[in-house]
Amino acid sequence: MDAGLEDKIALVTGGGSGIGRAIALSLAAEGVHIAVASRNPDPKTMREIKSAGVRALRLQADVSKEEQVIAMIKETIDGLGGLDLYVNNAAAHWDEPVSKLTTQGWLSTMHTNLSACVWACRGVARRFIAQGHGSILIVGSTCTHAPLYKEASYRASKAALKAYLGVLAAELAPFGIRANMLTPGYFPTRLSAHLAGDKEAEKVVLDTIPLRRAGRLETDIGPAAVLLLSDKLSAYTTGAELVVDGGFSLRPPPYYSDREIREMNLP
């Protein structure tokens, strides 16, 4: 089905790999010109985007820095001639139990996951309001549906994004601008790379997913992003969260034993 996105211009943060890359490629297949912002954008990803017959802009940016977020929006508009779609995907994850949570881990996670989104949406909202159209997609996390151990910073940042989304969508709706959240479950990405060589650990994860498999980036997450970003396919949807997790959120999370919790928190 035609999503009505041909010749639109999108900015995707963290678009060089994983979920961001899958979203960028799916948008490119719909005829969207793509600006990929990443700390180290992958040239291969840029070639793949261009192979769809669209323009691609490679932006090097650390979104935990406000000035770089502001710059990436300006560079997108200057380099591609406009901006119609914004995908907030870049994320940081620090694996720390609550008694050992570091200031660096907390601030890095909050600035990358939460502050960067607020800074970027402030800028794109101004642009979208001025031009009278635009669509925003924030990538969430299933950790907001159930607490996971050693993810206090990550969960707090993602939960804050959900709260922020409601205000963002409500305030932009009168201008015809939509904002939604796409929440992936377990997908093979950099953040889950520690499971790649551990079949036993991966099986434990897959056993918690009712569909009993990991998500497929190109076929499961990319099309879902296109759906939410398309004014043609989801014109009456804003402030919503689409969970793409194989049913993971339906199941209770795995729990550590008391002994394991003590071990992770004691010096």
N, C-alpha and C positions, 0 to 999 in steps of 0.2 A: 504494500500500500504506500502511495506517495505521501510523505510526511509534510510536504509543502515547505521544505527548508532549503531548496536549491538557491545558491548564491547568498545565503545568509553568512554571517561572520561570527565565529565562536572563539572564545578564549578559554582554554582548559588548563588549569593548574595541575601540576604533577602528572602531566600528560605524556611523559616520555616512556612510561612503563606501566604494567599492571592494569588496574581499573581505568585510570586516566587515559592510557593508550587505547584500550578497547572502546571507550566512549568517543575518543577523537576519531578513530578509524570508522566507527559506525556513522558518525556525523559526516565524515568525508564521503562515505558511500552514498549519502543523501544529497551530495553536492554542496556541502558546507565548507567554506574556507576556514582554515584552522590556525590559530596561534597557540603554540604549546609553550607553557612556562614551566621551567623546572630548574633545579640547581645545576643539572648537567643533562640537557636535552639529548636524547639518543638520535644520532644522525639516521640510523636505520628507520626509526619511527617516522622521521620527517620524510624520508624517501617513500615509505609506504603510504603516507597521507597524500603526497603528490601524485602517486601512481593512480589515485582515484580521479585524477584530472582536475584537482582543485589547487588553490594556492595554499602554501604553508609557511608560517613564520616561526622561527626558532628563537625563543626568548630565554635567556639565562637569568633566573631570579630566585632569591631566597625570600619566600613569602613571610617568613617570621620577622622581616624588616619592613616597616611601614613605607619607607621611601621607595623600596623596590617594588612593592605592590602598586603604589601610585604610578611608578614608571612603567610597569608592564601593561597597564591599561592604556596609557598614552601611546606606548610603542605599538600596541595592537591597532589602535585607531589610525595612527600615522602610517603604519606599515601595510595594513590591509584595506584601509579606507572606511572603516566603521566598526561597529560592534552591535550584534543582535542577541547573542547568547553567551551566558557566562556559566562555566562549570567549576565549582569550588571543590576540588578533589585532593589537593596536596595535604599530607598528614604526617605527623610525627608520633612515634610510639616509644615510651620508655617503660621497660618491664621492671617495676619496683614495688615491693611490698610497702604497706603504709608506714611502718616504723623505720623504713630506710629510704623514704622518698626524698630525693635531692631537690634543692632549689633549681639546679640546672634542668633536671628532668621535668619538673613542674612548669617552669617558665617556657622552656622550649616547646613543650606540648601545647600549652595554652596559646602561645603566640602563633605557632604554625597552624593549629587546628581551629582555633576560635578567633583570635584577633585578626589574623589574615583574612578570614571570611568577612568580618565586620568592615575592615578597611576596604576590601575589594568591592563589597556590595554597596558601600557608601559611594564609591566612585562610579560603578556601573549604573546605580540607581539614578544618579544625576544625568548621566548620558541617556538612559532609557526614558526618563521623564521628559527630557528635552525633545527627543525624537518621537515620542508617543507610542513606543512599543519596545518589547524586550522580554526575555525569559531567563530565569535564574534556576540553576540546579545545584543543590548542596548534597555532597555525598556524606551519608551518616554512617552509623555502625550498629550492629545488633547488640553490642555490649550495653546499649541504653535500655534494652528490654530485660536484661538480667545481668546482675553484677558478676564480673569475672575477677579472679584473684590477680593481684599485682598490676591492675590496670586502673588505679584510682585517678591518675592524671588524664589518661586517655578517655575514660568514661565520663569524667566531669566535663571535659572539653566537648565531647560529642553530645552529651545531654544539654549543655548550654546552647549548642547549635540548634537543637530542636526547639528550645524556648525562643531563641532569636528568630527562627524561621517564621513563627506565628506572627510576630510583630512586623517582620519584613513583608510578608505576604499581605497582611491587612492594610498596611500603609501604602503599598504600591498598587493594590487592586483598583483603586479609583482611576489610576492612570492607564489601566489596561495591561499592566505588567504582572506576570505570574512568577511565583517562586515556590519550588517544591523540593522535596528531599528524596533521594534514592539511597536505600539502605541495603548494602550487600551483606551476605553471610560469608561462608568460607569459600574463598577463591584462591587459586594458586598465584600469589603475588609475592613481592619482596617481603612484606610483613609476615607472611606465613612460610617463608623460605626454610625456617628451622625444622619444618615437618617434612620437607622434600625427601630427605634421605632416611627418615625414620618411619618405616612402614607401620610399626606397632603404634606409635604416637598418632600417626595419621588415621589409623583405623579407629582409635578412641574417639577422635573428632568426628569421623564419618558416621560412627554409630549413634551420635547425638543428633544427626540430621535425618528426618523422616524419609527424604528421598534417597538417602544413602549414597550420595556422591557430592563431590565438590562442584562449585559453580563453574560454568564455562564462560570465559570472559567475552568472547566474540558473540556468542549466541544467547547468553542469558543476561548479561549486564548492559552491553551496548544498545540493543534494541529497546530496553526499558528506559534508558536515558533519552533516546530519540523520542519515545512516546511522551515523556514528561516535558521535553523542551519544545515540542511541536504545538503551535497554536491551532493547527488543523486537527490534530488527534486528541488533544486534551485541553481544549479552549475553556472548559468549565471547571478546571482543576487548578487550585492554588492553595498553598499552605498544607499540602498533603504529603504523606510519607508512603512511598512504595517500597515494601520490604521484599527483597529478592534473595532468599536464604535457604530454599529447599525445605522450609518448615522448621528450621532450627529454633526460631523464637517460640514455637509451640511446645518445646520440650524444656524441662527443668535443666539448668546448667549443671555440669559435673562439679562435685565438691571435693576439696582436699580433706584429708583426715585431720583431726586435731594435732596429731604429731607433725604432719607436713606443714601446717600453718605455723606452729611454734618454731620449726626449723627455719622457715623462710624469714621470720621476723626477729629471731634472736641473734645477737652479735656473733 
